[in-house]
Amino acid sequence: MKEHQIENEKKIIIAGGGTGGHIFPAIAIANAIKQLEPNSKFLFVGAKGKMEMDKIPQAGYEIMGLDIAGFNRSSLIKNIGLPFKLLKSFFQVARIIKSFKPDAVIGVGGYSTYAVLKYAQLKGIPTFIHEANSFAGKSNTLLSKNVTKVFTAIDGMEKFFPASKIQITGNPVRSSIAKNLDSRDAAIKYFELDINKITILSIGGSLGAKNINEAIAGNIELFEYNNVQLIWQTGKTFLAQAKSIAEGRKNIFVTDFISDMNLAYAAADLVISRSGAMSIAELSLVGKPVIFVPFPFAAEDHQTVNAQRLVEKNAAYMIQDKEAVLKLIPAVIELSKDQNKMTTLTNNIKNFGVLNADIEIAQAILKSIQ
């Protein structure tokens, strides 16, 4: 029996990372495949120095890092070594695939996706793409011509991918968030806050958000003045400044990164967030009133497009990044005092929730490689 299991086990490489929007869907897909095929083995491939090198092992999976980087648009001179890094990463990928011998390779976006999937395609290994956003990157568009399937969050992606390859699944959300089992009181206590106060959660993306952070920092006294409290995910670069500003304020919890997002969502009565595809997927499932502040430099301004879809359905509010410093916190305080509006937003955003995207993706991959 044991020999039979080893003979039939599935070996899968998942490539990508850079942000939580790539990493956490990857983990959700791996967990779903393992749920359906417990003997499956996984190897993640990411970029050295990026957050996946920490977050993937924390989720219980092995990861190998490539010496790879993206094109630096702000400083052309920093791109001098890029061709050598790309070439080196290709040899690293060759060694990894030759050693691991995967049955399938899944790309979730990020620097490492292109090199790993391209090499796998050259070797005839089935490849799959998960595209979380409404605007696909150039790498995924190029790779899609030879993939087995492209899993997309929304319809209308034929402008990027071959229509015959597309399967619309929605975005996979971590099961700890999707199940939504944590009580508000227990979550509030986890963050050492007061269960009797309205709680604001600010998640400017896994790497932080400058104007959201500055909006909070410039209006920090308004939280205590209006008897509300804040869970503030700052990102690494703003952490020291935020801790200094929040020192001595019992109504402010500061951290650079929240690992237990299920508890953060359970604690939150109102959320400030970027409008990346994964943030929207999570907030729709947990059903929280939210003010979106779209990242203004996203490709084709797709975060504004993402948020606008919900705003038009009275499922969220939106404030532009350039107006955040002046307008965000007053708007948050005003909304926190209007329970009817918060209830309406909660009810409407739930209509955008997709519960089993991870299982649907896992089933399609396993069916393709049987």
TORKOL-4160 file (C-alpha; in steps of 0.2 Angstrom, whole numbers, padded with zeros to 4 digits, m for minus):
370
<pt num="1" X="0000" Y="0000" Z="0000"/>
<pt num="2" X="0014" Y="0012" Z="0004"/>
<pt num="3" X="0023" Y="0008" Z="m0012"/>
<pt num="4" X="0007" Y="0011" Z="m0022"/>
<pt num="5" X="0005" Y="0028" Z="m0013"/>
<pt num="6" X="0022" Y="0034" Z="m0017"/>
<pt num="7" X="0020" Y="0028" Z="m0035"/>
<pt num="8" X="0004" Y="0039" Z="m0037"/>
<pt num="9" X="0009" Y="0054" Z="m0027"/>
<pt num="10" X="0008" Y="0071" Z="m0035"/>
<pt num="11" X="0023" Y="0082" Z="m0035"/>
<pt num="12" X="0019" Y="0101" Z="m0038"/>
<pt num="13" X="0029" Y="0116" Z="m0039"/>
<pt num="14" X="0021" Y="0133" Z="m0035"/>
<pt num="15" X="0030" Y="0148" Z="m0041"/>
<pt num="16" X="0028" Y="0166" Z="m0037"/>
<pt num="17" X="0027" Y="0179" Z="m0022"/>
<pt num="18" X="0032" Y="0196" Z="m0018"/>
<pt num="19" X="0016" Y="0202" Z="m0010"/>
<pt num="20" X="0003" Y="0194" Z="0001"/>
<pt num="21" X="m0009" Y="0195" Z="m0014"/>
<pt num="22" X="0002" Y="0182" Z="m0023"/>
<pt num="23" X="0008" Y="0172" Z="m0008"/>
<pt num="24" X="m0008" Y="0168" Z="0002"/>
<pt num="25" X="m0018" Y="0162" Z="m0014"/>
<pt num="26" X="m0003" Y="0150" Z="m0017"/>
<pt num="27" X="m0005" Y="0143" Z="0000"/>
<pt num="28" X="m0023" Y="0141" Z="m0001"/>
<pt num="29" X="m0021" Y="0131" Z="m0017"/>
<pt num="30" X="m0008" Y="0120" Z="m0010"/>
<pt num="31" X="m0019" Y="0117" Z="0005"/>
<pt num="32" X="m0034" Y="0113" Z="m0006"/>
<pt num="33" X="m0024" Y="0101" Z="m0016"/>
<pt num="34" X="m0017" Y="0092" Z="m0001"/>
<pt num="35" X="m0035" Y="0091" Z="0006"/>
<pt num="36" X="m0040" Y="0081" Z="m0010"/>
<pt num="37" X="m0024" Y="0072" Z="m0012"/>
<pt num="38" X="m0015" Y="0070" Z="0005"/>
<pt num="39" X="0000" Y="0062" Z="m0003"/>
<pt num="40" X="0004" Y="0077" Z="m0014"/>
<pt num="41" X="0021" Y="0085" Z="m0011"/>
<pt num="42" X="0025" Y="0103" Z="m0014"/>
<pt num="43" X="0040" Y="0114" Z="m0017"/>
<pt num="44" X="0037" Y="0133" Z="m0018"/>
<pt num="45" X="0050" Y="0143" Z="m0028"/>
<pt num="46" X="0051" Y="0162" Z="m0024"/>
<pt num="47" X="0063" Y="0177" Z="m0026"/>
<pt num="48" X="0077" Y="0178" Z="m0013"/>
<pt num="49" X="0074" Y="0193" Z="m0001"/>
<pt num="50" X="0056" Y="0193" Z="m0004"/>
<pt num="51" X="0042" Y="0190" Z="0009"/>
<pt num="52" X="0038" Y="0173" Z="0002"/>
<pt num="53" X="0055" Y="0166" Z="0009"/>
<pt num="54" X="0047" Y="0169" Z="0027"/>
<pt num="55" X="0029" Y="0166" Z="0024"/>
<pt num="56" X="0029" Y="0150" Z="0015"/>
<pt num="57" X="0039" Y="0140" Z="0028"/>
<pt num="58" X="0028" Y="0148" Z="0041"/>
<pt num="59" X="0013" Y="0139" Z="0032"/>
<pt num="60" X="0023" Y="0123" Z="0033"/>
<pt num="61" X="0029" Y="0121" Z="0015"/>
<pt num="62" X="0047" Y="0121" Z="0008"/>
<pt num="63" X="0053" Y="0135" Z="m0003"/>
<pt num="64" X="0068" Y="0138" Z="m0013"/>
<pt num="65" X="0074" Y="0156" Z="m0018"/>
<pt num="66" X="0080" Y="0162" Z="m0035"/>
<pt num="67" X="0092" Y="0176" Z="m0038"/>
<pt num="68" X="0080" Y="0186" Z="m0048"/>
<pt num="69" X="0073" Y="0204" Z="m0048"/>
<pt num="70" X="0061" Y="0214" Z="m0059"/>
<pt num="71" X="0064" Y="0228" Z="m0070"/>
<pt num="72" X="0067" Y="0244" Z="m0060"/>
<pt num="73" X="0058" Y="0258" Z="m0068"/>
<pt num="74" X="0064" Y="0272" Z="m0056"/>
<pt num="75" X="0082" Y="0269" Z="m0059"/>
<pt num="76" X="0088" Y="0262" Z="m0075"/>
<pt num="77" X="0106" Y="0260" Z="m0069"/>
<pt num="78" X="0100" Y="0247" Z="m0056"/>
<pt num="79" X="0095" Y="0236" Z="m0071"/>
<pt num="80" X="0113" Y="0233" Z="m0077"/>
<pt num="81" X="0114" Y="0216" Z="m0069"/>
<pt num="82" X="0097" Y="0211" Z="m0073"/>
<pt num="83" X="0101" Y="0200" Z="m0089"/>
<pt num="84" X="0114" Y="0190" Z="m0078"/>
<pt num="85" X="0101" Y="0188" Z="m0064"/>
<pt num="86" X="0089" Y="0181" Z="m0077"/>
<pt num="87" X="0101" Y="0169" Z="m0084"/>
<pt num="88" X="0107" Y="0163" Z="m0067"/>
<pt num="89" X="0089" Y="0160" Z="m0062"/>
<pt num="90" X="0086" Y="0150" Z="m0077"/>
<pt num="91" X="0100" Y="0138" Z="m0073"/>
<pt num="92" X="0093" Y="0138" Z="m0055"/>
<pt num="93" X="0076" Y="0133" Z="m0061"/>
<pt num="94" X="0083" Y="0119" Z="m0072"/>
<pt num="95" X="0092" Y="0111" Z="m0057"/>
<pt num="96" X="0076" Y="0113" Z="m0046"/>
<pt num="97" X="0065" Y="0105" Z="m0059"/>
<pt num="98" X="0077" Y="0091" Z="m0063"/>
<pt num="99" X="0079" Y="0087" Z="m0045"/>
<pt num="100" X="0061" Y="0088" Z="m0039"/>
<pt num="101" X="0053" Y="0081" Z="m0055"/>
<pt num="102" X="0036" Y="0090" Z="m0054"/>
<pt num="103" X="0020" Y="0083" Z="m0061"/>
<pt num="104" X="0013" Y="0101" Z="m0063"/>
<pt num="105" X="0019" Y="0119" Z="m0060"/>
<pt num="106" X="0008" Y="0133" Z="m0054"/>
<pt num="107" X="0012" Y="0151" Z="m0056"/>
<pt num="108" X="0003" Y="0164" Z="m0045"/>
<pt num="109" X="0012" Y="0180" Z="m0051"/>
<pt num="110" X="0028" Y="0188" Z="m0045"/>
<pt num="111" X="0046" Y="0188" Z="m0051"/>
<pt num="112" X="0049" Y="0169" Z="m0051"/>
<pt num="113" X="0034" Y="0164" Z="m0060"/>
<pt num="114" X="0040" Y="0167" Z="m0078"/>
<pt num="115" X="0057" Y="0158" Z="m0077"/>
<pt num="116" X="0049" Y="0143" Z="m0068"/>
<pt num="117" X="0034" Y="0141" Z="m0079"/>
<pt num="118" X="0044" Y="0144" Z="m0095"/>
<pt num="119" X="0056" Y="0131" Z="m0091"/>
<pt num="120" X="0043" Y="0119" Z="m0086"/>
<pt num="121" X="0034" Y="0122" Z="m0103"/>
<pt num="122" X="0050" Y="0119" Z="m0113"/>
<pt num="123" X="0051" Y="0102" Z="m0104"/>
<pt num="124" X="0033" Y="0097" Z="m0107"/>
<pt num="125" X="0027" Y="0098" Z="m0089"/>
<pt num="126" X="0008" Y="0104" Z="m0087"/>
<pt num="127" X="0008" Y="0122" Z="m0081"/>
<pt num="128" X="m0006" Y="0132" Z="m0073"/>
<pt num="129" X="m0008" Y="0151" Z="m0070"/>
<pt num="130" X="m0019" Y="0159" Z="m0056"/>
<pt num="131" X="m0022" Y="0177" Z="m0061"/>
<pt num="132" X="m0030" Y="0186" Z="m0046"/>
<pt num="133" X="m0032" Y="0204" Z="m0054"/>
<pt num="134" X="m0043" Y="0211" Z="m0068"/>
<pt num="135" X="m0028" Y="0217" Z="m0077"/>
<pt num="136" X="m0015" Y="0203" Z="m0082"/>
<pt num="137" X="0004" Y="0206" Z="m0082"/>
<pt num="138" X="0014" Y="0203" Z="m0097"/>
<pt num="139" X="0023" Y="0188" Z="m0090"/>
<pt num="140" X="0006" Y="0179" Z="m0088"/>
<pt num="141" X="0000" Y="0184" Z="m0105"/>
<pt num="142" X="0015" Y="0177" Z="m0113"/>
<pt num="143" X="0015" Y="0161" Z="m0103"/>
<pt num="144" X="m0004" Y="0158" Z="m0106"/>
<pt num="145" X="m0001" Y="0152" Z="m0124"/>
<pt num="146" X="0006" Y="0136" Z="m0118"/>
<pt num="147" X="m0002" Y="0133" Z="m0101"/>
<pt num="148" X="m0015" Y="0119" Z="m0097"/>
<pt num="149" X="m0027" Y="0131" Z="m0089"/>
<pt num="150" X="m0028" Y="0149" Z="m0083"/>
<pt num="151" X="m0039" Y="0152" Z="m0067"/>
<pt num="152" X="m0046" Y="0170" Z="m0066"/>
<pt num="153" X="m0055" Y="0179" Z="m0053"/>
<pt num="154" X="m0068" Y="0187" Z="m0065"/>
<pt num="155" X="m0075" Y="0186" Z="m0083"/>
<pt num="156" X="m0069" Y="0196" Z="m0097"/>
<pt num="157" X="m0051" Y="0191" Z="m0097"/>
<pt num="158" X="m0051" Y="0185" Z="m0115"/>
<pt num="159" X="m0042" Y="0201" Z="m0119"/>
<pt num="160" X="m0026" Y="0194" Z="m0110"/>
<pt num="161" X="m0028" Y="0175" Z="m0112"/>
<pt num="162" X="m0034" Y="0162" Z="m0124"/>
<pt num="163" X="m0053" Y="0159" Z="m0121"/>
<pt num="164" X="m0051" Y="0141" Z="m0122"/>
<pt num="165" X="m0039" Y="0140" Z="m0107"/>
<pt num="166" X="m0049" Y="0151" Z="m0095"/>
<pt num="167" X="m0058" Y="0144" Z="m0080"/>
<pt num="168" X="m0067" Y="0157" Z="m0070"/>
<pt num="169" X="m0065" Y="0152" Z="m0051"/>
<pt num="170" X="m0064" Y="0168" Z="m0041"/>
<pt num="171" X="m0049" Y="0171" Z="m0029"/>
<pt num="172" X="m0044" Y="0157" Z="m0017"/>
<pt num="173" X="m0045" Y="0163" Z="0001"/>
<pt num="174" X="m0036" Y="0156" Z="0016"/>
<pt num="175" X="m0047" Y="0143" Z="0025"/>
<pt num="176" X="m0044" Y="0152" Z="0042"/>
<pt num="177" X="m0052" Y="0167" Z="0034"/>
<pt num="178" X="m0065" Y="0159" Z="0023"/>
<pt num="179" X="m0072" Y="0149" Z="0038"/>
<pt num="180" X="m0074" Y="0165" Z="0048"/>
<pt num="181" X="m0075" Y="0155" Z="0065"/>
<pt num="182" X="m0067" Y="0167" Z="0077"/>
<pt num="183" X="m0077" Y="0177" Z="0089"/>
<pt num="184" X="m0076" Y="0196" Z="0090"/>
<pt num="185" X="m0073" Y="0197" Z="0108"/>
<pt num="186" X="m0059" Y="0184" Z="0108"/>
<pt num="187" X="m0051" Y="0193" Z="0093"/>
<pt num="188" X="m0051" Y="0210" Z="0102"/>
<pt num="189" X="m0043" Y="0202" Z="0117"/>
<pt num="190" X="m0029" Y="0195" Z="0106"/>
<pt num="191" X="m0025" Y="0213" Z="0101"/>
<pt num="192" X="m0026" Y="0219" Z="0119"/>
<pt num="193" X="m0040" Y="0231" Z="0115"/>
<pt num="194" X="m0057" Y="0235" Z="0122"/>
<pt num="195" X="m0072" Y="0224" Z="0117"/>
<pt num="196" X="m0084" Y="0239" Z="0120"/>
<pt num="197" X="m0076" Y="0251" Z="0107"/>
<pt num="198" X="m0078" Y="0252" Z="0089"/>
<pt num="199" X="m0063" Y="0244" Z="0081"/>
<pt num="200" X="m0055" Y="0250" Z="0065"/>
<pt num="201" X="m0043" Y="0239" Z="0055"/>
<pt num="202" X="m0030" Y="0247" Z="0043"/>
<pt num="203" X="m0022" Y="0235" Z="0031"/>
<pt num="204" X="m0013" Y="0245" Z="0018"/>
<pt num="205" X="m0007" Y="0229" Z="0009"/>
<pt num="206" X="0006" Y="0217" Z="0016"/>
<pt num="207" X="0020" Y="0229" Z="0012"/>
<pt num="208" X="0012" Y="0245" Z="0019"/>
<pt num="209" X="0004" Y="0260" Z="0011"/>
<pt num="210" X="0012" Y="0277" Z="0013"/>
<pt num="211" X="m0003" Y="0289" Z="0012"/>
<pt num="212" X="m0014" Y="0278" Z="0022"/>
<pt num="213" X="0000" Y="0278" Z="0036"/>
<pt num="214" X="0002" Y="0296" Z="0035"/>
<pt num="215" X="m0017" Y="0299" Z="0036"/>
<pt num="216" X="m0017" Y="0289" Z="0052"/>
<pt num="217" X="m0002" Y="0297" Z="0059"/>
<pt num="218" X="m0008" Y="0315" Z="0056"/>
<pt num="219" X="m0025" Y="0311" Z="0064"/>
<pt num="220" X="m0020" Y="0299" Z="0078"/>
<pt num="221" X="m0029" Y="0309" Z="0091"/>
<pt num="222" X="m0046" Y="0308" Z="0082"/>
<pt num="223" X="m0047" Y="0289" Z="0087"/>
<pt num="224" X="m0046" Y="0292" Z="0105"/>
<pt num="225" X="m0057" Y="0308" Z="0104"/>
<pt num="226" X="m0071" Y="0299" Z="0096"/>
<pt num="227" X="m0069" Y="0283" Z="0107"/>
<pt num="228" X="m0063" Y="0271" Z="0094"/>
<pt num="229" X="m0048" Y="0260" Z="0093"/>
<pt num="230" X="m0036" Y="0255" Z="0079"/>
<pt num="231" X="m0027" Y="0239" Z="0073"/>
<pt num="232" X="m0014" Y="0247" Z="0062"/>
<pt num="233" X="m0004" Y="0236" Z="0050"/>
<pt num="234" X="0010" Y="0248" Z="0044"/>
<pt num="235" X="0022" Y="0238" Z="0033"/>
<pt num="236" X="0041" Y="0238" Z="0038"/>
<pt num="237" X="0046" Y="0255" Z="0033"/>
<pt num="238" X="0033" Y="0264" Z="0043"/>
<pt num="239" X="0034" Y="0253" Z="0059"/>
<pt num="240" X="0046" Y="0263" Z="0069"/>
<pt num="241" X="0037" Y="0280" Z="0066"/>
<pt num="242" X="0020" Y="0272" Z="0070"/>
<pt num="243" X="0026" Y="0265" Z="0086"/>
<pt num="244" X="0033" Y="0281" Z="0091"/>
<pt num="245" X="0016" Y="0290" Z="0087"/>
<pt num="246" X="0006" Y="0277" Z="0096"/>
<pt num="247" X="0016" Y="0276" Z="0112"/>
<pt num="248" X="0006" Y="0277" Z="0127"/>
<pt num="249" X="m0011" Y="0276" Z="0117"/>
<pt num="250" X="m0020" Y="0260" Z="0124"/>
<pt num="251" X="m0032" Y="0262" Z="0109"/>
<pt num="252" X="m0019" Y="0259" Z="0096"/>
<pt num="253" X="m0012" Y="0242" Z="0091"/>
<pt num="254" X="0003" Y="0243" Z="0079"/>
<pt num="255" X="0012" Y="0230" Z="0069"/>
<pt num="256" X="0021" Y="0229" Z="0053"/>
<pt num="257" X="0012" Y="0213" Z="0047"/>
<pt num="258" X="m0003" Y="0203" Z="0053"/>
<pt num="259" X="0000" Y="0184" Z="0051"/>
<pt num="260" X="m0017" Y="0180" Z="0060"/>
<pt num="261" X="m0028" Y="0190" Z="0048"/>
<pt num="262" X="m0043" Y="0179" Z="0053"/>
<pt num="263" X="m0042" Y="0187" Z="0070"/>
<pt num="264" X="m0039" Y="0204" Z="0063"/>
<pt num="265" X="m0055" Y="0203" Z="0052"/>
<pt num="266" X="m0065" Y="0196" Z="0067"/>
<pt num="267" X="m0060" Y="0210" Z="0078"/>
<pt num="268" X="m0064" Y="0224" Z="0065"/>
<pt num="269" X="m0080" Y="0233" Z="0064"/>
<pt num="270" X="m0074" Y="0244" Z="0050"/>
<pt num="271" X="m0059" Y="0242" Z="0038"/>
<pt num="272" X="m0047" Y="0253" Z="0028"/>
<pt num="273" X="m0039" Y="0244" Z="0014"/>
<pt num="274" X="m0030" Y="0244" Z="m0003"/>
<pt num="275" X="m0042" Y="0237" Z="m0016"/>
<pt num="276" X="m0031" Y="0223" Z="m0023"/>
<pt num="277" X="m0040" Y="0208" Z="m0029"/>
<pt num="278" X="m0036" Y="0197" Z="m0014"/>
<pt num="279" X="m0041" Y="0210" Z="m0001"/>
<pt num="280" X="m0057" Y="0212" Z="m0010"/>
<pt num="281" X="m0060" Y="0193" Z="m0010"/>
<pt num="282" X="m0056" Y="0192" Z="0009"/>
<pt num="283" X="m0067" Y="0207" Z="0014"/>
<pt num="284" X="m0081" Y="0200" Z="0003"/>
<pt num="285" X="m0081" Y="0184" Z="0012"/>
<pt num="286" X="m0080" Y="0190" Z="0030"/>
<pt num="287" X="m0092" Y="0204" Z="0026"/>
<pt num="288" X="m0085" Y="0220" Z="0033"/>
<pt num="289" X="m0089" Y="0238" Z="0029"/>
<pt num="290" X="m0073" Y="0245" Z="0021"/>
<pt num="291" X="m0066" Y="0261" Z="0014"/>
<pt num="292" X="m0054" Y="0257" Z="m0001"/>
<pt num="293" X="m0039" Y="0268" Z="m0005"/>
<pt num="294" X="m0033" Y="0261" Z="m0022"/>
<pt num="295" X="m0015" Y="0259" Z="m0025"/>
<pt num="296" X="m0013" Y="0273" Z="m0038"/>
<pt num="297" X="0002" Y="0265" Z="m0048"/>
<pt num="298" X="m0006" Y="0248" Z="m0051"/>
<pt num="299" X="m0006" Y="0243" Z="m0069"/>
<pt num="300" X="m0020" Y="0251" Z="m0079"/>
<pt num="301" X="m0026" Y="0258" Z="m0062"/>
<pt num="302" X="m0034" Y="0242" Z="m0059"/>
<pt num="303" X="m0036" Y="0244" Z="m0041"/>
<pt num="304" X="m0048" Y="0259" Z="m0044"/>
<pt num="305" X="m0058" Y="0248" Z="m0056"/>
<pt num="306" X="m0059" Y="0235" Z="m0043"/>
<pt num="307" X="m0065" Y="0246" Z="m0030"/>
<pt num="308" X="m0077" Y="0255" Z="m0041"/>
<pt num="309" X="m0086" Y="0239" Z="m0045"/>
<pt num="310" X="m0091" Y="0238" Z="m0026"/>
<pt num="311" X="m0094" Y="0257" Z="m0024"/>
<pt num="312" X="m0107" Y="0256" Z="m0039"/>
<pt num="313" X="m0116" Y="0242" Z="m0029"/>
<pt num="314" X="m0116" Y="0252" Z="m0013"/>
<pt num="315" X="m0105" Y="0238" Z="m0006"/>
<pt num="316" X="m0090" Y="0249" Z="m0001"/>
<pt num="317" X="m0083" Y="0267" Z="0000"/>
<pt num="318" X="m0068" Y="0274" Z="m0010"/>
<pt num="319" X="m0056" Y="0288" Z="m0007"/>
<pt num="320" X="m0042" Y="0291" Z="m0019"/>
<pt num="321" X="m0024" Y="0289" Z="m0013"/>
<pt num="322" X="m0020" Y="0308" Z="m0016"/>
<pt num="323" X="m0034" Y="0313" Z="m0005"/>
<pt num="324" X="m0031" Y="0301" Z="0009"/>
<pt num="325" X="m0021" Y="0312" Z="0020"/>
<pt num="326" X="m0034" Y="0325" Z="0021"/>
<pt num="327" X="m0050" Y="0315" Z="0019"/>
<pt num="328" X="m0048" Y="0297" Z="0025"/>
<pt num="329" X="m0049" Y="0297" Z="0044"/>
<pt num="330" X="m0063" Y="0310" Z="0045"/>
<pt num="331" X="m0073" Y="0298" Z="0033"/>
<pt num="332" X="m0068" Y="0283" Z="0044"/>
<pt num="333" X="m0074" Y="0292" Z="0060"/>
<pt num="334" X="m0090" Y="0298" Z="0051"/>
<pt num="335" X="m0094" Y="0280" Z="0045"/>
<pt num="336" X="m0090" Y="0272" Z="0062"/>
<pt num="337" X="m0104" Y="0282" Z="0069"/>
<pt num="338" X="m0117" Y="0277" Z="0057"/>
<pt num="339" X="m0123" Y="0259" Z="0061"/>
<pt num="340" X="m0136" Y="0259" Z="0047"/>
<pt num="341" X="m0123" Y="0263" Z="0033"/>
<pt num="342" X="m0111" Y="0250" Z="0040"/>
<pt num="343" X="m0124" Y="0237" Z="0040"/>
<pt num="344" X="m0129" Y="0241" Z="0022"/>
<pt num="345" X="m0111" Y="0240" Z="0016"/>
<pt num="346" X="m0109" Y="0223" Z="0026"/>
<pt num="347" X="m0124" Y="0215" Z="0018"/>
<pt num="348" X="m0119" Y="0221" Z="0000"/>
<pt num="349" X="m0101" Y="0217" Z="0000"/>
<pt num="350" X="m0106" Y="0199" Z="0005"/>
<pt num="351" X="m0113" Y="0197" Z="m0013"/>
<pt num="352" X="m0096" Y="0197" Z="m0020"/>
<pt num="353" X="m0089" Y="0183" Z="m0009"/>
<pt num="354" X="m0083" Y="0167" Z="m0017"/>
<pt num="355" X="m0081" Y="0153" Z="m0005"/>
<pt num="356" X="m0073" Y="0137" Z="m0013"/>
<pt num="357" X="m0062" Y="0145" Z="m0027"/>
<pt num="358" X="m0047" Y="0135" Z="m0019"/>
<pt num="359" X="m0056" Y="0118" Z="m0021"/>
<pt num="360" X="m0062" Y="0122" Z="m0038"/>
<pt num="361" X="m0044" Y="0126" Z="m0044"/>
<pt num="362" X="m0037" Y="0111" Z="m0035"/>
<pt num="363" X="m0049" Y="0099" Z="m0043"/>
<pt num="364" X="m0046" Y="0106" Z="m0060"/>
<pt num="365" X="m0027" Y="0104" Z="m0058"/>
<pt num="366" X="m0028" Y="0086" Z="m0051"/>
<pt num="367" X="m0040" Y="0081" Z="m0065"/>
<pt num="368" X="m0028" Y="0088" Z="m0078"/>
<pt num="369" X="m0013" Y="0078" Z="m0072"/>
<pt num="370" X="m0021" Y="0061" Z="m0067"/>
